[in-house]
């Protein structure tokens, strides 16, 4: 074989076995086999013997405990029976308390296992002797006359006579549970375990009512205290660590225990006591036993026969015997005896350890002999070991090994030579492949970096374009909407003018919504959209939507209905902005594509979240004829709430129209961005983002949106969203600010903006309600105005040339820190009152920005601004921010009319008009003669400008009924 191919093996050759194992293994197998077999047989026989011995001893222990416990408990019934017989035979005088006490004391000293023996009468008399926990005896007496209804307990002297009074407390035995139970049952019985008053102890008593010719005389009783029963159990021999317990199966509470602990727990004030449940007992063995029994049998009262079991606790085996005691002592108790296996196996375990040590010694001896033999035989293998080390360090030369004529060494030498050659070739090939892969990876990384750079550049370009577009569009739009709102606030505008202003305002808001749609899509694609959940009034949201789209629907001759289900919750917690945007987009599309018929918004609450997954055909048929919904003009009425605050509920919003519907070929791409569903009609207004935003917002809020197929013409969009109930909030109708409150001190407001139109807009808006306003066209002027005028609040445009709003804000904040009280008096204006007074509110800086990105808000606040308002803004938003940061209070106009609507018609200016003038006013109003009324209004003196403005508005609104009522009210007042 040495001259042939070393890699070839004969088909009949045996597997090659290491020589070390050949030398050592026989010794180990012989020793391990003999020792293991003997040890296993010894252990198995010992375990069987232990199991049989344990169960036999457990049975004997339980029988002995049952016998002794039966005798112990039987003493109580025996003493009660003897006392009843003595009373029946006239041997005891029930009217002599002293003699009864001596008799009971002798009995309790004879029957040492009893806790108390007593007698109580219908008159409230109590006589008894007791064995106290400290081992002494005491006498108790209670009587309505001699002790004034108190129980007095006395210690005894050596002659068994009352000595020292130990305790006294109000006591009426007729109210005690043992007395009432004996009277109720009318025969000898056991009581429940109860607190033994007045001493805080727990016992179970055997009581017997005594009758004389059918007349109740009183109740005899004997008490077995739980502490005495436990003391009795401790005296039993249960081995080194065995324990026994008595448990009441009906309640699962402990009655007595052989451990050192008490079976009950006294309250902290010492007034009462409560038995310990076995599940929460501080005794680990009892808790483990109870858990095992309940797992095995279920409730403890299901155990009807004695059982011998074993279980494991913390890796130790325990033997358990449970025995019902009801047939033995007449009480529904369970006797549980637990003895660890170690109590029986101490000597056996010691012998086992000795055997194991001898076995280990024999095994070590066999290993030592085998190692010495292997060392002597395998000495030449050291050369092979050195060759292997050289190979591990990269030395690929063929190792030289002296075989010494041993076959195994020849095989190993040949194998090492082949392995060294194979490893050398493998390493060379692997290094070549690694170089190739490294070059390919570097090229891929370069391509990936280039693609990433292009994508980032494109994304940055898009973001800059959107930001610039938003700023350039929002800046003029702010002026358009702002001055429109200022003109709407004017009391001199006519009804036609207000209509035109409403059209301008709605058109501007529509343009703003298109801009917001583009920004929303951009934010959604960038993953910057987040939820902003707030509490809102669902009824008011629906009312606002109805009012918003009512004019458009009326203009097209369409019927607009907002329908909600009965008992729809009113106050909810969700992102109301996104909900409103979804509904506005759906309603806008419905009105846009519907030429005749109606548009309906239905709102209902789903019965359960899984309602969203019901069969779509069933839903479609239900929607086609919604009988569960009622057409309601969305009056703001409170609705009953279901569930509780914070409970997640699902709501369904459906927008259905009678338009042309959506063509089947367009339904697949309906919710994609920049898609129009025109159903064959010319493309309508819009940029095709509304439904895409609805889909993304619905998914962001955890809901869904889809198009339902109905049998009727038109389209039905369904949105299902989860929202939570919220606490009710006060119903405050929207009010328009008309001026500062009477008690409001003057406030200085500085408006900083490089756009003259925006400065003029904000100045006129704030000045119209009573603020002192100055403007600054750039950052330098803003700083100068701050130093000389000390405004209370600055409206700061953040995008200005030279010094932008960020740098101006930081400089002003730095000036505040350097010298908070510094200011320069301007000659032509009075100085601010107490500019550095600690009572003056600190300077507030509110940012104005045309950027619609929320990411800019953090940058603005970090620069030192207190808040941020986005252009274009609403007038009410400006007033709200001033109220929040300066505590401003306003005068409000609660309806859509001007300030004249709040004028008191019985005010003094009305009295200045003559009776003839008032009569002409009434007649002209009845005849609806507008020219005559204008002539009469012209006669009102300038000192009554408020009245003149109010009458002019009523004429412009053609409200002749109000004019007639005004004249009649004045006429009646003069008659009185």
QUIHU-V84777 format. One record per backbone hydrogen bond with DSSP energy under -1.0 kcal/mol. NH is the residue of the N-H (numbers start at 1). CO is the residue of the C=O. Records with the same first field share a line. If there is no record, write none. Layout:
NH=CO, CO
This chain:
8=5
13=10
22=18
23=19
24=20
25=21
28=24
29=25
30=26
31=27
32=28
33=29
34=30
35=31
36=32
37=33
38=34
39=35
40=36
41=37
42=38
43=39
44=40
45=41
46=42
47=43
48=44
49=45
50=46
51=47
52=48
53=49
54=50
55=51
56=52
57=53
58=54
59=55
60=56
61=57
62=58
63=59
64=60
65=61
66=62
67=63
68=64
69=65
70=66
71=67
72=68
73=69
74=70
75=71
77=73
78=74
79=75
80=76
81=77
82=78
83=79
84=80
85=81
86=82
87=83
88=84
89=85
90=87
91=86
96=93
100=96
101=97
102=98
103=99
104=100
105=101
106=102
107=103
108=104
109=105
110=106
111=107
112=110
114=111
115=223
116=223
117=129
118=221
119=127
120=219
121=125
122=217
124=121
126=142
127=119
128=140
129=117
130=138
131=115
132=136
135=132
138=130
139=154
140=128
141=152
142=126
149=143
151=169
152=141
153=167
154=139
155=164
157=161
160=157
163=155
166=153
167=153
169=151
171=149
175=172
176=173
180=176
181=177
182=178
183=179
184=180
185=181
186=182
189=207
191=205
194=203
196=201
201=199
203=194
204=224
206=222
207=189
208=220
210=218
212=215
215=212
217=210
218=210
219=120
220=208
221=118
222=206
223=116
224=204
226=202
229=225
230=226
231=227
232=228
233=229
234=230
236=233
243=338
245=336
246=256
247=334
248=253
252=248
254=276
255=246
256=246
258=244
265=274
267=272
270=267
274=265
276=263
278=252
287=283
288=284
289=285
290=286
291=287
292=288
293=289
294=290
295=291
296=292
297=293
298=294
302=299
303=300
307=322
309=320
311=318
313=316
316=313
318=311
319=339
320=309
321=337
322=307
323=335
325=333
329=325
330=326
333=331
334=247
335=323
336=245
337=321
338=243
339=319
341=317
343=340
344=341
345=341
349=345
350=346
351=347
352=348
353=349
354=350
355=351
356=352
357=353
358=354
359=355
360=356
361=357
362=358
363=359
364=360
365=361
366=362
367=363
368=364
369=365
370=366
371=367
372=368
373=369
374=370
375=371
376=372
377=373
378=374
381=378
382=379
383=380
385=381
386=382
387=383
388=384
389=385
390=386
391=387
392=388
393=389
394=391
395=390
396=394
406=403
410=406
411=407
412=408
413=409
414=410
415=411
416=412
417=413
418=414
419=415
420=416
421=417
422=418
423=419
424=420
425=421
426=422
427=423
428=424
429=425
430=426
431=427
432=428
433=429
434=430
435=431
436=432
437=433
438=434
439=435
440=436
441=437
442=438
443=439
444=440
445=441
446=442
447=443
448=444
449=445
450=446
451=447
452=448
453=449
454=450
455=451
456=452
457=453
458=454
459=455
460=456
461=457
462=458
463=459
464=460
465=461
466=462
467=463
468=464
469=465
470=466
471=467
472=468
473=469
474=470
475=471
477=473
478=474
479=475
480=476
481=477
482=478
483=479
484=480
485=481
486=482
487=483
488=484
489=485
498=494
499=495
500=496
501=497
502=498
503=499
504=500
505=501
506=502
507=503
508=504
509=505
510=506
511=507
512=508
513=509
514=510
515=511
516=512
517=513
518=514
519=515
520=516
521=517
522=518
523=519
524=520
525=521
526=522
528=523
534=574
536=572
538=570
541=537
542=538
543=539
544=540
545=541
546=542
547=543
548=544
549=545
550=546
553=549
554=550
555=551
556=552
558=553
559=597
561=599
563=601
565=603
568=565
572=536
573=724
574=534
576=574
579=575
580=576
581=577
582=578
583=579
584=580
585=581
586=582
587=583
588=584
589=585
590=586
591=587
592=588
593=589
594=590
599=559
600=656
601=561
602=654
603=563
604=652
606=650
611=608
612=609
613=610
614=611
619=615
620=616
621=617
622=618
623=619
624=620
627=625
637=635
646=725
647=644
649=723
651=721
652=604
653=719
654=602
655=717
656=600
657=715
658=598
666=663
670=667
672=669
674=688
675=672, 688
681=678
693=689
694=690
695=691
696=692
697=693
698=694
699=695
700=696
701=697
702=699
703=698
704=720
706=718
708=716
717=655
718=706
719=653
720=704
721=651
723=649
724=573
725=647
726=571
732=730
736=893
738=891
739=891
740=769
741=889
744=741
749=772
750=793
751=774
752=795
753=776
759=755
760=756
761=757
762=758
763=759
764=760
765=761
766=762
767=763
768=764
769=766
770=767
771=766
772=747
774=749
776=751
782=778
783=779
784=780
785=781
786=782
787=783
788=784
789=785
790=786
792=748
793=748
794=844
795=750
796=846
797=752
798=848
803=801
808=804
809=805
810=806
811=807
812=808
813=809
814=810
815=811
816=812
817=813
818=814
819=815
822=819
824=787
829=826
837=834
840=837
844=792
846=794
847=867
848=796
849=869
856=853
857=854
860=856
861=857
862=858
863=859
864=861
865=860
866=845
869=847
871=849
878=874
879=875
880=876
881=877
882=878
883=879
884=880
885=881
886=882
887=883
891=739
893=736
901=898
902=899
903=900
907=904
910=907
913=910
918=914
919=915
920=916
921=917
922=918
923=919
924=920
925=921
926=922
927=923
929=924
930=928
933=929
934=930
935=931
936=932
937=933
938=934
939=936
940=937
944=941
948=944
949=945
950=946
951=947
952=948
953=949
954=950
955=951
956=952
957=953
958=955
959=954
960=958
963=959
964=960
965=961
966=962
967=963
968=964
969=965
970=966
971=967
972=968
973=969
974=970
975=971
976=972
